[in-house]
Amino acid sequence: MFDKCPPETKGSIQIWSLLPPKQSESIEEEEDLAMGGENSGGMACELVLCIQGGNAMQIRWMPLGVWDEFDVGKMGEEEMEIPKLGIIAAVQLDGSVSFYPVPHPKFRVSEQSVVGQPVYLHLQKPLLRLTIPDANCTTFDWLSGSRLAVGLDTGHVVVWDVYDSLLHPSEPPLPVIYASVAMSCIRSLSVLRLPPTPQHLGSDAVYIVTGAYDGSTKIMDTRDPLVPISLDRQRLPIMSTAWSTYFPGPIVGDNQYTAQVVRIADRKGRSRGFVISGHRGVIWDIGTSDYHTMVTTASADGAVIMVNHIDGVLRSTGARTITLDRLYEIEYNGVMDTYRLSDDFLPEAQLLDVVQYGRGRGGGVGGGGNGGGEREGENKDHSKIGAWSPQVGIHRCTWNNAAGLGQAGWMASGGASGLGRVEWVQGIWRDGPHK
């Protein structure tokens, strides 16, 4: 923010593959599948892109169909062109948004390659680099297959169309939209991936929600970008925003460390919302899916929590509890310099006041007797503070939106500890009451 690193600064992007576990017919033959190699499943780093311009602070695959079809039987032929998996767009420390082709790692294996080690590929320059001379790019999201919206540290939002520039590389494209949204840096930006009207199903998305360091949350319509709609203003930066296709309003991480669905306006013209999740620290990222209603939140307290935001409708009708599914939690011991990861938690039902304020309705300390002591201990477990260790923060969480409904249960997350996890979230059908 406000400072660009030199263009020759080195960085890297890792491409990992997910190996499915081996199906075992006998229970006795089952083994631990965690990082057990290709036969038993796990994760493997296949390719490392060595780039210039600094580390990538945010990456997204280009949603347009830019992968190449290939024949495995022709692998190894000298005349065959190396197919690409797709194109990755990345916000880098030099203040740019760069586009890099990702070759298929199996076609890059040579005699010098080491078995079990990733392939390192040095890229001299990207396919396309988008920059603003007097600003840094901080965050972005795709409006369509070739149009992307980018937030700047000057409080502006820029929209580019990169289709022609990727097909015929020459000069970088000019911005389609350049509008002022906030008075400070744009920290988070999300796009509602829905057509504007039912009559225009093939049109691009038009609604963009932004969260800035000045505490403002605004919605911008690309059809009228000069008049953004203000939703809320708080005393802390808005670190995370998201859209869900199942709600007309965005999901925002507020200054009470909760994620709430903001209604655009009520009958009196005021923006209101209801809480769907809560943490004990700042919410860094919110993950939503195009195929289901589950929402994940990643926080500075080291926890990744999953909720069903359809259940949040009950909060608007007076329900006072929230059911949270804690996927995992990371703790750091500064004395021993060790990490502890805990998972396999049972779902927990918490009072809305505890989720929202870190305390019950009666305040921090209860009345006399044992009830007061129990309430005080409960409040310590759910107290909200901003002094969490930076090592435990979880900065990203995202659902798989690229392979249809059958693969929509994959969720990836990672944070400052360098640990990345991929979860398979599967629902359980429960028998309803007999009629």
C-alpha positions in Angstrom: 0.0 0.0 0.0 1.4 3.4 -1.1 4.8 1.9 -2.0 5.8 -0.3 -5.1 8.6 -2.8 -4.8 11.2 -2.9 -7.7 10.0 -4.7 -10.8 13.0 -7.2 -10.5 11.8 -8.4 -7.1 11.5 -12.2 -7.1 8.3 -14.1 -6.2 6.7 -17.4 -6.8 3.4 -19.1 -7.3 2.9 -22.8 -6.4 0.6 -25.1 -8.3 -0.6 -28.1 -6.2 -2.5 -31.2 -7.1 -5.0 -33.0 -5.0 -4.6 -36.8 -5.1 -7.7 -38.7 -4.1 -7.4 -41.5 -1.5 -7.2 -45.1 -2.6 -10.4 -47.0 -2.2 -9.8 -50.0 0.1 -12.2 -52.9 0.2 -11.2 -54.1 3.6 -11.2 -52.0 6.7 -8.1 -53.7 8.0 -6.1 -52.4 4.9 -7.0 -48.8 5.5 -4.1 -46.6 6.6 -3.6 -43.0 7.5 -4.3 -41.0 4.3 -2.8 -37.7 5.4 0.1 -36.8 3.1 0.7 -40.5 2.4 1.8 -40.1 -1.2 0.2 -40.9 -4.6 -1.2 -44.3 -3.6 -3.0 -43.3 -0.5 -3.9 -39.7 -1.5 -2.8 -36.3 -0.3 -1.4 -33.1 -1.7 1.6 -32.7 -4.0 3.3 -29.5 -5.3 3.6 -30.1 -9.0 4.8 -26.7 -10.4 6.5 -23.6 -9.1 6.3 -20.5 -11.2 9.3 -18.2 -10.6 8.1 -14.7 -11.4 9.3 -11.1 -11.1 7.4 -8.2 -9.5 7.2 -9.5 -5.9 5.1 -12.1 -4.2 1.5 -12.5 -5.3 -0.9 -11.2 -2.6 -4.0 -12.5 -4.3 -4.5 -15.0 -7.2 -7.5 -16.1 -9.2 -7.8 -18.4 -12.1 -9.3 -16.8 -15.2 -12.8 -18.1 -15.5 -12.8 -18.0 -19.3 -12.1 -21.4 -20.9 -8.4 -20.9 -21.7 -7.1 -24.4 -21.0 -5.8 -26.5 -23.9 -7.0 -30.0 -24.9 -4.2 -32.6 -25.0 -3.5 -36.2 -25.7 -1.7 -38.1 -23.0 -0.4 -40.6 -25.6 1.6 -37.9 -27.3 3.4 -36.9 -24.1 7.1 -36.6 -24.7 7.1 -35.8 -28.4 9.3 -32.9 -29.3 7.0 -31.4 -31.8 4.0 -31.3 -29.5 3.2 -27.9 -27.9 3.0 -27.8 -24.1 -0.7 -27.5 -23.2 -1.7 -25.0 -20.5 -4.0 -25.6 -17.5 -5.2 -22.0 -17.7 -4.2 -18.4 -16.9 -3.7 -17.1 -13.4 -4.2 -13.4 -12.5 -2.2 -12.2 -9.6 -1.9 -8.9 -7.6 1.8 -8.4 -6.9 3.9 -6.2 -4.6 4.9 -4.0 -7.5 1.3 -2.7 -7.6 0.2 -4.5 -10.8 -2.2 -7.2 -11.8 -0.3 -9.7 -13.9 -1.5 -12.7 -16.0 0.6 -15.8 -16.2 0.1 -19.0 -18.3 0.3 -22.2 -16.3 1.6 -25.1 -18.4 0.6 -28.7 -17.6 3.3 -30.0 -15.2 3.3 -33.5 -16.6 4.5 -32.2 -20.0 7.3 -30.2 -18.4 9.0 -33.3 -16.8 12.4 -33.9 -18.3 15.4 -36.2 -17.7 16.8 -33.6 -15.2 13.6 -33.6 -13.2 13.7 -35.2 -9.7 11.0 -37.7 -8.9 8.7 -36.4 -6.2 10.0 -32.8 -6.6 8.1 -29.9 -8.2 9.1 -28.5 -11.6 10.5 -25.0 -11.3 9.7 -22.7 -14.3 11.2 -19.3 -14.6 8.9 -16.8 -16.4 10.7 -13.8 -17.9 7.6 -11.7 -18.2 3.8 -12.1 -17.9 1.4 -12.4 -20.7 -0.1 -9.0 -19.6 0.6 -6.6 -16.9 -2.0 -4.0 -15.8 -0.8 -1.0 -13.8 -1.9 2.5 -12.8 1.0 5.0 -12.7 0.0 6.8 -9.5 -1.7 3.9 -7.6 -1.2 0.3 -6.4 -3.6 -2.6 -7.1 -4.7 -4.2 -3.9 -7.5 -6.6 -4.6 -9.6 -7.8 -7.6 -12.4 -10.0 -8.7 -13.8 -11.2 -12.0 -16.9 -9.6 -13.5 -17.1 -12.0 -16.4 -14.7 -14.3 -18.4 -12.6 -11.4 -19.5 -13.6 -8.3 -17.4 -12.2 -7.8 -14.0 -12.7 -5.2 -11.3 -9.6 -4.0 -9.4 -9.4 -2.0 -6.1 -6.6 0.6 -5.7 -4.9 2.1 -2.7 -6.2 5.5 -3.7 -9.9 4.5 -3.1 -10.7 4.0 -6.8 -12.1 1.0 -8.6 -10.9 0.2 -12.1 -12.5 -2.2 -14.6 -10.5 -3.7 -17.4 -11.4 -5.9 -20.4 -8.4 -8.1 -21.2 -9.8 -10.4 -23.9 -8.2 -8.7 -26.9 -5.0 -7.9 -25.1 -4.4 -11.6 -24.3 -5.2 -12.7 -27.8 -3.0 -10.0 -29.5 -0.4 -8.8 -27.0 0.6 -5.2 -27.7 -0.2 -2.3 -25.5 -2.1 -2.8 -22.2 -5.8 -2.0 -22.5 -7.2 1.2 -21.2 -9.6 1.1 -18.2 -13.3 0.7 -19.1 -14.3 2.2 -15.8 -12.3 4.4 -13.4 -14.4 5.6 -10.4 -13.8 6.9 -6.9 -15.4 4.8 -4.3 -13.7 5.5 -0.9 -11.4 8.0 0.7 -8.7 5.4 1.5 -7.3 2.1 0.3 -9.8 -0.5 -1.0 -9.1 -3.5 1.2 -11.7 -6.0 -0.1 -13.7 -6.3 -3.3 -16.3 -8.8 -4.4 -18.6 -9.3 -7.4 -22.1 -10.6 -7.4 -22.1 -13.2 -10.1 -25.7 -12.8 -11.2 -27.2 -11.2 -14.3 -28.7 -7.8 -13.7 -32.2 -8.9 -14.8 -33.9 -12.2 -15.7 -34.3 -10.9 -19.3 -30.5 -10.5 -19.6 -29.1 -13.9 -18.6 -26.1 -13.6 -20.8 -25.0 -10.2 -19.5 -22.0 -9.5 -17.3 -22.3 -9.0 -13.6 -22.9 -5.3 -12.6 -22.8 -5.2 -8.8 -19.5 -4.7 -6.9 -19.2 -4.4 -3.1 -16.1 -2.8 -1.6 -14.7 -2.5 1.9 -12.1 0.2 2.6 -9.7 1.3 5.3 -11.8 4.3 6.0 -14.5 1.9 7.4 -16.9 2.3 4.5 -18.8 -0.4 2.8 -20.3 0.6 -0.6 -21.9 -1.0 -3.6 -21.1 0.1 -7.1 -23.2 -0.5 -10.2 -21.0 -0.7 -13.3 -23.9 0.9 -15.3 -23.7 4.0 -13.1 -20.2 3.8 -11.5 -20.0 7.5 -10.5 -22.7 7.1 -7.8 -21.7 4.3 -5.4 -24.3 3.4 -2.7 -23.1 3.6 0.9 -24.2 0.7 3.0 -22.3 1.3 6.3 -19.5 3.1 7.9 -17.5 1.9 10.9 -14.5 2.9 13.0 -12.3 0.0 11.8 -11.2 -1.1 8.3 -13.5 -3.5 6.4 -11.2 -6.4 5.9 -13.5 -8.9 4.2 -16.6 -8.8 1.9 -18.4 -11.4 -0.1 -21.5 -12.1 -2.2 -23.8 -15.1 -2.0 -26.0 -15.8 -5.0 -28.7 -16.9 -2.5 -29.1 -13.5 -0.9 -29.6 -10.1 -2.5 -27.3 -8.4 0.1 -23.5 -8.8 0.6 -21.8 -10.5 3.5 -19.4 -8.1 5.4 -17.0 -8.7 8.3 -17.7 -5.9 10.7 -15.8 -4.3 13.6 -17.4 -6.7 16.1 -15.6 -9.6 14.4 -18.8 -11.0 13.1 -20.0 -11.7 9.5 -23.4 -10.3 8.8 -25.6 -10.2 5.7 -26.4 -6.6 4.9 -29.8 -5.8 3.5 -29.6 -3.1 0.9 -32.4 -1.0 2.4 -35.6 -1.3 4.3 -38.8 0.7 3.8 -37.3 3.7 5.6 -34.2 3.6 3.4 -31.8 2.3 6.1 -29.4 -0.6 5.6 -29.7 -3.3 8.1 -28.5 -6.9 8.4 -28.3 -10.0 10.6 -25.3 -11.9 12.0 -24.5 -15.3 10.6 -21.1 -16.1 12.1 -18.7 -14.7 14.6 -15.0 -15.0 15.7 -12.8 -13.8 18.5 -10.6 -11.8 16.1 -10.7 -9.9 12.9 -12.3 -11.8 10.0 -9.7 -11.9 7.2 -11.7 -13.6 4.5 -15.2 -14.9 3.7 -15.8 -17.8 1.4 -19.1 -18.5 -0.5 -20.1 -21.0 -3.1 -22.2 -20.7 -6.2 -23.7 -24.1 -5.6 -24.7 -24.2 -1.9 -25.5 -22.0 1.1 -22.5 -22.9 3.3 -20.3 -19.9 4.2 -16.8 -20.2 5.7 -14.9 -17.4 7.6 -11.2 -17.2 8.3 -10.0 -15.1 11.2 -7.0 -13.8 13.0 -7.9 -16.1 16.0 -6.6 -19.1 13.9 -10.1 -20.6 13.3 -12.0 -21.5 10.2 -15.8 -21.6 10.9 -18.5 -22.9 8.6 -22.2 -21.8 8.9 -25.3 -22.3 6.8 -26.3 -18.7 6.0 -29.9 -19.8 5.2 -30.1 -20.5 8.9 -29.3 -16.8 9.4 -32.8 -16.0 8.3 -34.0 -17.2 11.7 -32.1 -14.3 13.3 -34.3 -11.8 11.5 -37.3 -13.5 13.0 -36.1 -13.5 16.6 -34.0 -16.6 17.0 -31.3 -16.1 19.6 -28.8 -18.9 18.9 -26.3 -19.6 16.0 -24.9 -23.1 15.1 -21.2 -22.9 14.2 -19.1 -25.7 12.7 -15.5 -25.1 13.6 -13.5 -26.9 10.9 -10.1 -26.4 12.5 -8.1 -24.1 14.8 -4.4 -23.2 15.0 -2.6 -22.2 18.2 1.0 -21.0 18.6 3.3 -21.4 21.6 5.8 -18.6 21.5 8.0 -20.1 24.2 8.4 -23.5 22.5 8.0 -22.1 19.0 5.5 -24.8 18.1 2.1 -24.9 16.5 -0.9 -27.0 17.5 -3.7 -27.8 15.1 -7.0 -29.0 16.4 -9.9 -30.3 14.2 -12.8 -32.7 14.2 -14.9 -30.4 16.4 -18.6 -31.0 17.1 -21.1 -28.4 16.0 -21.6 -25.8 18.7 -24.7 -23.7 19.4 -23.9 -20.2 20.8 -26.1 -17.4 22.0 -26.4 -14.5 19.5 -25.2 -12.1 22.2 -22.1 -14.2 22.8 -21.3 -14.4 19.1 -21.9 -10.7 18.5 -20.5 -9.2 21.7 -18.4 -11.9 23.3 -20.6 -11.9 26.4 -24.1 -12.7 27.5 -27.0 -10.3 27.7 -26.3 -9.8 31.4 -22.8 -8.4 30.9 -19.3 -9.6 31.7 -19.9 -10.9 35.2 -23.1 -12.6 36.2 -25.0 -12.5 39.4 -24.1 -14.2 42.7 -23.6 -17.9 43.2 -22.2 -20.5 40.8 -24.1 -19.0 37.9 -21.9 -15.9 37.9 -18.7 -17.9 38.0 -19.8 -20.1 35.1 -20.9 -17.1 33.0 -17.5 -15.4 33.7 -15.6 -18.5 32.5 -17.8 -18.7 29.4 -17.1 -15.1 28.6 -13.3 -15.6 28.8 -13.6 -18.4 26.2 -15.5 -16.1 23.8 -13.9 -12.8 24.6 -13.1 -10.7 21.5 -9.6 -9.1 21.4 -7.4 -7.7 18.6 -4.0 -8.8 20.0 -3.8 -12.3 18.4 -0.4 -13.6 17.4 0.2 -13.0 13.7 1.4 -16.6 13.3 -2.0 -18.1 13.8 -4.0 -15.9 11.4 -5.9 -17.6 8.6 -6.0 -15.2 5.7 -7.8 -17.1 2.9 -10.7 -19.5 2.5 -12.4 -20.4 -0.7 -14.8 -23.0 -2.1 -14.4 -24.9 -5.3 -16.7 -23.2 -7.9 -15.1 -24.6 -11.1 -16.2 -28.3 -11.3 -19.9 -28.3 -10.9 -22.2 -29.4 -8.0 -20.5 -32.8 -7.5 -17.2 -31.2 -6.6 -18.6 -28.2 -4.7 -17.7 -29.6 -1.3 -14.0 -28.9 -1.6 -12.8 -26.0 0.5 -9.2 -24.7 0.7 -7.7 -22.3 3.3 -4.4 -21.1 4.5 -2.7 -18.5 6.6 0.5 -16.9 8.0 1.9 -20.2 9.4 2.4 -21.5 5.9 -0.1 -24.3 6.4 -2.7 -24.9 3.7 -5.6 -27.3 4.1 -8.1 -28.7 1.7 -11.3 -30.0 3.3 -14.0 -32.2 1.8 -17.2 -31.0 3.5 -20.1 -33.5 3.1 -23.6 -33.1 4.6 -25.4 -35.8 6.5 -29.1 -36.5 5.8 -31.1 -36.6 9.0 -34.4 -38.4 9.4 -37.2 -35.9 9.9 -40.1 -36.3 12.4 -42.7 -38.9 11.5 -45.9 -37.4 10.2 
